[in-house]
Amino acid sequence: MNPLIYMVIISSLTTGTILTMSSYHWLLAWLGLEINTLAIIPVISMQHSPRSTEAATKYFLTQAAASAMIMMSSMTNAWLMGTWNITQMTSYTANIMLTIALTMKLGLAPLHFWLPEVLQGASMMTAIIITTWQKLAPMSLILMTINNLPPKILIIMGLMSAMIGGWGGLNQTQTRKIMAYSSIAHLGWMMVIAPIMTNILIMNLLTYLMMTTTMFWSLMMTKSKTIQNMTTTWTTSPTLTIISLITLLSLGGLPPLTGFLPKWLILEELTTQTLTTIAILMALSSLLSLFFYLRLGYTTTLTMSPNSPLVKYKWRFKPTTQTLPMNIMTPMALLLLPLMPTIIY
C-alpha cells in the first residue's frame, strides 16, 4: 500500500476513536464509529487474499449493523425523551438496543462469532489493532452510559463471554483464534464489573491492552501462526521464548504477574456485593482459559532443546519487526502487581 494512503487510513482510524471518546452528542459519536470502521476495512483486506477479503466483509457487515442499531437507539431516545445527549439515555427500550449494539461491536457472547473469523483472516498487525484500539470507542460509550444500561443483561453477557471464551479456545490450533477467544473472555470480566465499579473496569481494560499487545507482538516476531509453529520459537530467540511463557501466564491470571490484579479485584468486589455465585462461576471459567494458555506455554517452552531433537531449526535472520513496542509493553504486562497499592489508593 502507498505510504501516503496508509498514513491517511491510520490517521482516520485514530481520529474516529478520539471523536467518539470526546463527544457528548450521539450523531458525533456515531460519526466517529463510522470513520473508524471505514478506515480499518482497507487495513484488513490489504493482503489481497480471499481470506482477508472475507474477513473485511464480515467485519464491515457486523460493525455496520451495530452502528445502525446505535443510531436507532439514539433516535428512539431522542423521540421519547427529547435529547441527543449520550449521558441522558433514559429510555429503557433505547438502552437495551444500545447494550446489544455495543456488545456486538466489542465481540461479547452471544454476538462474538465474527471476532475469531476476522482475526484469522487478518494479519498479526491488523489483529493487534482490532483487539486493542478498536475496543476503545465502544468501551468509552459504555463508560458514558453505564448508569443507564441494564446491569443484569451486562452481567449475564459478561458471564457468558467468560465461559464461551474459555470453551471456544480449547479446540483451536491457530494462535490468532486462541487470542480472539482470549479477548472474548477478558471482555466478559470487564462487563461483569462494569455496572458495579467502573474504575476496576478501566484498570482491567488497561492491563488487557498491555498483555494482549505484548502477546501478539511476540507472536509476530516469531511468525507463529499455529501451535505447531510455537514449538520452534526457541530457535529464533530463547529470551523471547521465556517472555512468551510468562506473558501467557499473566494472561491466565496467575498471582505474581499483572494479569492476577484485575481478576483478584473483580472477584473481591463481586463477593462484597453478595454476588458470590457469579464470582465462583467467573473463577471457574478462568480455569478454562488458563488451560489453553498453559498448552501454548507447554508447546513453546517445555519442548525446548534438547527435549525435541526432531524439530527443524530456523535460520536466525535479523528480525524485521520493531522490538521497541515490546520492550515497553513487556515490563508493564508482567510486573505491575507490586504497584497495586499505588494504583488503587
N, C-alpha and C positions, 0 to 999 in steps of 0.2 A: 504494500500500500504506500502511496505517496506520503512522505513525512508531513507535508503541509495539511493534507486531508486528515491524517491520523491525529495531528495536533488539534484540528478543529473538532474532531469527534471526541477526544479526551476532554477538551475544554467544555464542550456541550454536556458531557457526562457530569463533570464537576458542577457546572452552572445549574443543571436541572436539580441535583440533590440539594445544593445550597439554597436555591429558590424555594423548594418545598419546605426545608427546615426553617427558613426565616419568614415564612408568610403566615398571615392570620386569616386570609380570605380563601375560600375553597377554590375559586377559579384559578388563583395564582398557584396554589398547591397542586391542583390537577395539571396545570400547565407545566410545572416543574417535573412531575411524574412522566408526562408525555415526552418532554425533551429527553429525559433520562432513558426512557425505553427506546426511542428512535435512535439515540446515539449508540446504544450498546448492540443493536442489531447488526450493523456492518462489522463490528469487532468480533461477534460470534461467527459470522459467515466469512471471515477473512481468509480461511484456509482453502476455500473454493472446492470443498469435497461435499458429496451428497449428505454425509453425516452432519457436517456443520450447517448446511442449508436447512436440514430437517430440524436441528436444534434451534436455529434462529426463528424458524416458522413457529415452533411450539412455544418458544419464549414470547414472541410477538402476540400470538393469539391469547395466551394466558394473561399477559400484562394488559393487553387492550381490554379484555373482558373485565379485569379487576378495576381498571381505570374508569370504564363505563359505569360500573357499579358504584364506585366512589362518587362520580358525578350524579348518579341517580339518587344516592343517599343524601348528598348535599342539597340537591334540588327539592327533595321531599321535605328536608328540614326547613329550607327557606320558604317553601309553600305553606307549611303548617305553623312555623314559629316566626317567620318574617326576618330572619337573619342569615347572613352568609359567613358569620364568624366561626372559625374552627373550634374555638373553646366553648361555644354555646350550642352544642349538638344535644338538644333536649328531647327530641322526638325518639320514642323507643323503636319505632319501625326503622327510622333512618340509622339508628345506632347499630341495629342488628345487621343491616345491609353493609354498613361501614366495617363492622368487625369481620364479616365474611370476605369483603374485598381486600382488606389489609392483610388478613391471614393468607389469602390466595397470593398476594404479591410477595409475602415473605416465604411462602412454601411450607406452611404448617399443615399437619394432618387434620382432616382427610383431604385437603386440597394440595397435597405435596407431590403428586405424580409427575409433574413437569420437571421438578428440580434435578433428580438423578439423570434423566434423559438429556436434559440441556447440558449439564456438566460433562456428560460422557461425549457429547458431540463437539464440545468446545475445547480450545487449547488450555494448557495449565494456567497461563497468564490470565486468560479470559475467565477461567473458573475462579481464580482469586478475586477478580472484580465482582463476579456475580455473588459469591458467598460472603463478601465483606462490604464493599462500597455500596452495592445495590440494596443492602438491608437497612442502610441509614435513613433513607427518606420515609419508607413505611413505618419504621420504628419511631421516628420523630413524630409522625402523625398519631401513632398510638399513645405516645407520651403526652401529647397535647390534648387528646380526647379521653384519657384514661378514666377521668372522673365520671364520664357518662356511658362508657362501654359496659355491657352486661358482664359482671365478674364471673358468673357461673359458666357462661359459654367460653370465656378465655381460659379458665382453669381446666375445663373438660378438654378443650382443644390442646392445651399445653400437655396434659397427661397423655392424651392420645399420641401427640407428636413424640414425646419421650419414649413411649413404648414402641411405636412404629419405627422410629429412628434406630432403636436398638435391634428390633427384629429384622428390619429390612437390610441392615448392614451385615448380618450373619451369613447371608447366602451370596455375597458378592466377591468377585475376584479382581475387579477393576478398582484402582485406588481412587479415581475421581468419583465413582458411585459410592464408595465407602465414605469418602469425605462429604458427599451430599447427604447421606443418611446421618452422619455425624452432625452436620449443620441442622438438620431437622430436629434431632434430639436436643441440641443446645438451645434452639429457639423454643422448644417445649418448656425447658426450665425457665426461660425468660418470661414466657406467657403465664406460667403458674404464679410467679411472684409479682407480675405487673399490677394486678388490682390491689395488692396488699402494701407493697413498698417499692416505690419507683427508683429510689437511689440504689437499691440492690440490683434492680433491672439494668440500670446504666453501667454499674460496675461489671455485671455479668456480660453485658454486650461488649465492653472494652476488652475484657480478658478473652472472650470468644474471638474477637477480631485479631488479637495478638497471636493466640495459639494457632488459629486456622491459617493465618498468613505464614507463620513460621513453618508449619507442616507442609503447606502447598509449595513453599519456596524450596524446601529440602527435596520434595518430590520432583520439582522442576530441575534442580541442579543435578540430580542423579538420573533424570529421564526415566523415572519409574512409573509406568502406566498400569502395571498389573502387580499382583503379589509376587509372581514369579520373577519379575524384574527386580524386586526389592532384595532378593537373595544375593544379588551381585553388587549391592551398594558398597560393601566394604572394599571392593576392588577399585572403586572410584575415589573414595575418601573414607578412611577408617574413623576420622574425627566426626565427620558428618553422620556416620552410622550411629554413633553414640548419641549425638544431638537428636537424631530422628527418634530413637528409642525413648529418650527422656521426654521429648515433646509429645509422643503418643501417650505416655503415662500421665502427662499433665492434662491432655485432652480427656483421658479417662477419669481424672479427678482423684488421683492418689495423693495422700497427705503432704509430703514435703514440698509439693510443687504448686504452682499458681492455680491450676485447674481445680484444686481442692477448695480454694477460698470461696467462690460463689456458691458451690453446692452446699458447703457447710452452712453458710449464712442463710441460704434459701430453706434448707431443712430445719434450721433453728427457728426461723420466722414462721414457717408453716406449723411447727409444733406449738409455738407461742400463741398462734391464732386458733388453736384447737382443731387444726386440720391434720390430725395425726395419720389418718388413713391415707390421705393424698401424699403425705411425706413418706410413708412406708412404700407406697407404690412407685413414687419417683425414685427412691433409693434402690428399689429392686430393678427398675427399668435401666438405671445407670450400670447395673452389672452386665446387662446385655451389650451395651456399648463397650464396656471395659473388655469384654471377651474378644471382640474383633480388633480392638486396639492392641491387646496382648498378642493376638495372632499375627498382626502386622509386625509387632516388635520382635516376635519369635523368628519370623522368616528373615527379618532384617539383621538382627544381631546374633541370635543364638545359633545361626547356621554359618557363622564366620569361619574362615580358615583357622586350623586345619581340619575342621569337622566335616567339610563338604568338598572333597577333592575333585568331584566331577563337575563343579561349576566352571563355566567358561570365564576366563579373565577378560576384563575390559581394558582397553588401552587408556592410559591416563593422559588424555589430551588436556590442554589448558582450558579451564572452564569458561564457557561463553556467557553464562548467566552472571549478572551482577551479584556480588556477595554482600555488599553494604547493607541492603534492607534486612537480610537475615542476621547480620551481625548486630543490628539494632534491636530486632524483634526477639531474638532468642533469649537474652537475659530477662526480658520482661515476661516472656511466656513461661519461664521456668522458676524465677527467683522472687516473685512478688509476695509470696505468702508471709515471710518475716515482716514485711511492711504493713501488714493488715491493721494493726492498731493505729498507725499513722493515717491510713486511708479512711478508716471508719470515723475516728474522732477528730 
